[in-house]
Amino acid sequence: MTKTLGIIGGMGPLATVDLMTKIIRLTPAQVDQGHIHMIVDNYPQIPDRTSAIVGKGPSPLPFMIESAKRLETAGADWIAIACNTAHFYVDDIQASVKIPLMNMPKETVRFIEKIGFKTMALLATDGTMATNLYQESLHERGIAVLEPDKLTQENVMEGIYAVKSGKLEKGKKLLLQASKTVIDQGAEAIIAACTEIPLVLTEVDGIKVIDPTEILAKKIVEFSLAPKILE
């Protein structure tokens, strides 16, 4: 029986479509009917995750729980979240539904450990940085993490929000500059730990990019083709 994926989306809308596109591209289907059934709640009214985490805005948790329950009621068998920072709330969201949630940061760290990188640079929102969603798991595996300095982090945030507002060229310029700065400090690759970043930054730009959205999409396809209990 085909499993149905639910996606808590809208954080932001472009990033949600990017996850769906990657799932479709990675699915080895020959006809329409061979693709994964997805129910997507593109819900951009969810409050900003970073603002909430740093104490400057309302909590997005009630909205994300509402979304998860809506997906469960609609028939989803499991859920993915198309936003890195939102995973700060993943345990509370999981507690609100009976179906399992995939964890994008955990899947990404497992992938990095498997391929053997030892020094990574982390590009993410202030919220993701503050929660240590990636840093703790990487350190536990003996992987060093380089974080941007204050000015570079400001450029990262400006780049991310430029992408969110549709200013892709500006966003790419800022994020590429930030990437080169941390690579020059000794990182083997960057973790594009905000779903807006890989929308404009790829290995075509001459930088080794670890894309959590791509890793999540591969895991979704793998689970769909050979369902097993999610870890």
Buried (B, 14 or more C-beta within 10 A) or exposed (E): EEBBBBBBBBBBBBBBBBBBEBBBEBBEEEEEEEBBBBBBBBBEEBBBBBBBBBEEEEBBBEBBBBBBBBBBEEEBBBBBBBBBBBBBBBEBBBEBBEBBBBBBBBBBBBBBBEEEBEBBBBBBBBBBBBBBBBBEBBEEEEBBBBBBEEEBBBBBBBBBBBBBEEBBEBBBBBBBEBBBBBBEBEBBBBBBBBBBBBBBBBEEEEBBBBBBBBBBBBBBBEBBEEEEEEE
